[in-house]
Amino acid sequence: ATALRRSDGRLAVIAEIKRRSPSKGDLAPDLDPAVTAKAYEAGGAAALSVLTDRPFFGGSVDDLRSAGEATSLPVLRKDFTIDEIQVLEARAIGADALLLIASALPDDALLAELHGFAGDLGLTTLVEVHDEAELDRALAAGAVVIGVNCRDLATFGEDLGVAERLAQRMPPDVIAVAESAIRAPADAERMGAAGYDAILVGEVLVRAADPTRLVGELAAVPATPRDR
């Protein structure tokens, strides 16, 4: 979590290793996780995100292991976590953090239970939300790192305005992460100006001719502090 709030006042970039997506199809099916991770690290990424879901994203736990072993960056396991055994698995394969999607965990007790269990194992949890109601649920579960996904999971429509709106409701002590629809420094600047500490970027990086350079451009964007 500390990697996501930079001391120099710039946006922390969580750079994602992602082979495909349900909405866009193949993105980089033949990528080498270790080579990609090193390129991100060279550009100044603060952390890695690795898709380990195979059916929808073509990922695997081996992708996470390879990326984690190739760099010194903390690694987020990005998957549909719905059970404690997946939390244990995330720890066993070397993840530093995992994703909990509020919309995939409609039971408040289960969301809080998985969040607490991950913390007991030394894992940071990124709780992903899409609207005000889910943000309230994440806060009630004790989330200290909250991601706002600007992509509607039902329609796949994208709107950075969602992140701008929800930023105003983020408590100062929460580490805020903007996810999806960030494809250029101008998009990152919007999120930095809105008060986000970090951005999670995937599609544009795995398709970039020079991912190291693009990470560097994104990581140079100022992060405007929310009142804290």
N, C-alpha and C positions, 0 to 999 in steps of 0.2 A: 504493500500500500504506500509506503514512503517513497517508492520510485515514481509514483504518479503525481506527486506534488513537488515540482522542481524548485530548488532554492534560488535559481536565477530568474524566476518569474516568467519562464517560457512554458509552452504547452508540452506536456509529456506525450509522446507518441507510442501507443501500443500497436506494433506492426504485426499484421496477421499473415499466417501461413495457411492458405486456403486454395484447394485444388479446383473446386467447383461450387456452384450454389444452385438451389432449386429454381430460382428465378432466372439466372443467367446461363445455366449450363456449365460446360467446361470453361475454366478460367486459366489454369496452368496445371493440367493433369500430370505433367512429367517433371514438375519442379523438384529440386533437391532440397529437402528441409534444412540441412546443415549449411549449404551454400547460401540459401535465401536468408537464413537467420544471421549469418555473418555479414551479409550485405546490409541488412537492417541495422545491425549493431554499429557498423562502420559509419552509418549515416546519423547516428545519435539517438536511435530508438531507446526508450526507457524500459520497455518490456516487450515480450512476444505474446501473441495469441495464436494458439494452434488448434485447428479443427480436428477433432478425433472421431467425429461421426462419419461412418462409412456410407450408409445408404443415401444420405442427402448431400453430403459434402465431399465424399471420396477420401476422407481422412482416416487416420489410424493412430493408435497409441505409439507406434513406432515413429511416426512423424514428430510427435512431441518429444520423445526420447532423443531423437537425432538433433532436433533444433536446440534442445536444452543442453546437450552435451557439447554443442559447437560454440556456445557463447557463455558469457557470465550474466546474461540478462534473466530476470525473473520471467517465469512462463505461466500464462493463463491457459488452463484446459477449457476449450470452448466446446461444449456439448450439451445435450438435453439432459441435465442432471435431475433425476426424480426419485432417487433411492440412495440410502446410506452406502450401499455397496459401491456405488459409483464414486462417492467421496473417498472411500478407502482406496479404490483403484487409482484415483487421481493422485493421491499421496504416494502410492506405491510406484507409479511410473515417473515420479519426479516433478510433478506440477507444484508450483508455488501458490497458485490461485485457481479457482474454478468459477464457472458461471451458473447462476440460478436465474431462470427466466420467470418472472412473476406470473405471466399469463399461462405458463405451463404448469404452475403450482397453485391452483385456485384455493387450496386448503391453507389457511393462514398458519395453522399449527405446524403443518409439514414444512412450509417455507421457513419458519423460525427454527424448527428442529434441525433441518439440514444446514442452515446458516450457523447455528451453534455448534453442531457436530464438526463442521469444517474448521471452525475456529479452535476447537479442542485439539484438532490434529495439526494445528499450526498453518492452516491454509487461509489465505485471504479469499473473501467471496465478493465477486462482482454481481450485484443483483440488478437485473435488467428490467426496465419499466418502459411503458409506452404512453401512459397518461397519468392524470392526477391521482386517480383511485389506486393505481398500482404503486405510485410513489409513496402514498400514505401507508400502504401495506408493507413496502420495503422498509420504511422508517420504523414501523411498529415491530418488525422482525429484528431490528437492531442493526440494519445495514449501515456500514460506514463508507463503503465504496458503491456508488450507484451509477449505473449506465443508463442513458436514455437512448433508446433505439429509434432513429428517425425513419425507419422502414416499418410500414404496417405489415404485420406478418400474415394478414388475411388477404390483402390486395397487392402487396409488394410495392405500393406507392411510397414515395419518399418525400419528406418535408422537414427541412432543417428548422422550420419555425416551431415544430414540436419541442425540440431541445431548447430553443430560446425561451419558450413559454414556461417549461418546467424548471428551468434554471432559477427562476425567480422564487420558487418554492423550496429550493434546496437549502437546508441549514448550513451555516458557515463551516461547521466541523466535518461535513460530509465531503468526501472526495468525489467530484462529479466528472463523469466520463461521457462524452458524446460519441454515439456509434452510428455508423451507416451514413451514406450520402455525402461523405467527405471525400472529394476527388481532386481538390486543388488547394493551394495556399489560401485563396480567397475564402473557401469554405471553412478552413481551419481558423481564419481570422474572425469569421462570424462567431464561431464557437468560443474562441478565446475572449472575445468582447462580451459574450453573454455570461461569462463567469466560469467556464469549464476549466478544470485542472488538466484534463487529458482528453485525447481523442483516440478512438480505435479505428484503424484504417486497414482494409483488406484488399478489395477488388482492384483498386487502382495501383496498388503496390505490386501485386503479383503479376500484373500486366505491364508494368512500367519497364521501359528499356533500360533505365538507370535507377533502380529502386533506392540505392544509397543516396543519390542526389535528391530524390523526391522526399525521402525521410528527413534529410537535412533541411529542406525548405519548410516542411511542416513543423519541424522541431524548433525553428527559429521564430515562430509566431508567439507574440506576447500572450500571456494568460492574465486577464484582468481579475484580480481577487474579488470574490464575493465578500461582503462585510464579515470579517472574522477577526 
